[in-house]
Amino acid sequence: MPLFKRRTVGKPGEWFYCLEHKKVEEGPDCPGKDRMGPYASREEATRAMETARERNAEWETDPRWHDAPSGEPDA
């Protein structure tokens, strides 16, 4: 018996962005490794890559996510 059951049918109103096909899908049509989501709306899923870029930029400039420079003790 598998540890995790593959869900092939999504809940109504769940939207995903497929990284493989580069398109928005309602329900999890593609494997989890190839999708982002779920999102509450089609519009949110459409912006998935833009949202990811914005969050990555925020995290890259957030000092809490960087190690202390080499040679300096941790705070």
Phi, psi and omega in degrees: 000129181292149179292318179239131178276131179286123179272119183257344180241128180274167175280148177302134178089001175271128181239143181227156172250120181273120179286331180289312184264351180055050178210163179274137180228143173268123184085159182278082179286325183256162179301153182303327181293342183253010184223158174243141179135187013277155176245154183284338182218162177298322181297318178297318179294324178298326181270010187306312182291322178295317178298317179298317178297317179298315180294320178299318179296319178297316181292324179296330182261002180274115183297340180290343183260006182246144175288161176296144178304148182301139180093347179254140179290154177293147181282000000 
